[in-house]
Amino acid sequence: MKYLYTLTILIQTFAIIILYQDPNYQTLALIFAPAILLSLFGGLYFIFKNKWLAYTGMLGCVVFVPISALGVFALRSEMDNEIKRDFLRSLRSE
């Protein structure tokens, strides 16, 4: 799922670069830029496994409605897998 999230970030970044090239849409690109930064925090979830990083990443993805579904799905799936791993670890330790 990390690759799906990385693809989402790349598409969002590419969209902002395209928007910034057109003088009529530069303001829109500047509005979307903080959303990319929030989305990058979601990428840190895959390293640190802190659920607040995942929620922050999901919040950043919301701005990019069509492509954000992939990012939210990837983060949520990884969070579910982490919960399952923790549960299995707790069963083994008993």
C-alpha positions in Angstrom: 0.0 0.0 0.0 3.0 2.3 0.5 3.4 2.3 -3.3 -0.2 3.4 -3.8 0.3 6.3 -1.4 3.5 7.3 -3.1 1.7 7.3 -6.5 -1.0 9.5 -5.0 1.6 12.0 -3.7 3.4 12.0 -7.1 0.1 12.7 -9.0 -0.8 15.5 -6.5 2.6 17.1 -6.9 2.4 16.8 -10.7 -1.0 18.5 -10.6 0.3 21.4 -8.6 3.3 21.8 -10.9 0.9 21.9 -13.9 -1.4 24.4 -12.2 1.5 26.6 -11.2 2.7 26.8 -14.9 -0.5 28.6 -15.9 -0.7 32.2 -14.6 -4.5 32.0 -14.2 -4.2 29.0 -11.8 -1.1 30.0 -9.8 -3.3 31.0 -6.8 -5.0 27.7 -6.9 -1.6 25.9 -6.9 -0.6 28.0 -3.8 -3.8 26.9 -2.0 -3.1 23.3 -2.8 0.5 23.4 -1.7 -0.2 23.2 2.1 -2.4 20.1 1.3 0.6 18.4 -0.2 2.6 19.1 2.9 -0.1 17.5 5.0 -0.2 14.6 2.7 3.5 14.1 3.1 2.9 13.6 6.9 0.8 10.6 5.9 3.9 9.2 4.2 5.7 9.3 7.5 3.1 7.0 8.9 4.6 4.1 7.0 7.9 4.7 8.9 6.8 5.7 12.4 3.3 4.0 12.7 1.8 7.0 14.5 -1.9 7.1 13.8 -2.0 10.9 14.0 0.4 11.1 11.1 -2.0 9.0 9.1 -5.0 11.2 10.0 -3.0 14.3 9.0 -2.1 12.7 5.7 -5.8 11.8 5.1 -6.7 15.4 5.9 -4.2 16.6 3.2 -5.6 14.1 0.7 -9.2 15.4 1.1 -8.3 18.6 -0.9 -7.6 16.5 -4.0 -11.0 14.8 -4.1 -10.7 12.3 -7.1 -7.1 11.1 -6.5 -7.4 11.3 -2.7 -9.5 8.2 -2.5 -6.4 6.2 -3.3 -4.3 7.9 -0.6 -6.9 7.5 2.1 -7.5 3.9 1.1 -3.7 3.2 1.3 -3.3 4.8 4.7 -6.4 3.2 6.1 -5.4 -0.2 4.9 -1.9 0.1 6.4 -3.5 1.2 9.7 -5.7 -1.9 9.7 -2.8 -4.1 9.0 -0.9 -2.6 11.9 -3.8 -3.2 14.2 -4.0 -6.8 13.1 -0.2 -7.3 13.6 -0.5 -5.8 17.1 -3.4 -8.1 18.0 -1.5 -11.2 16.7 1.6 -10.1 18.7 -0.6 -9.8 21.9 -2.0 -13.3 21.3 1.5 -14.8 20.9 2.8 -13.2 24.0 0.1 -14.7 26.2 
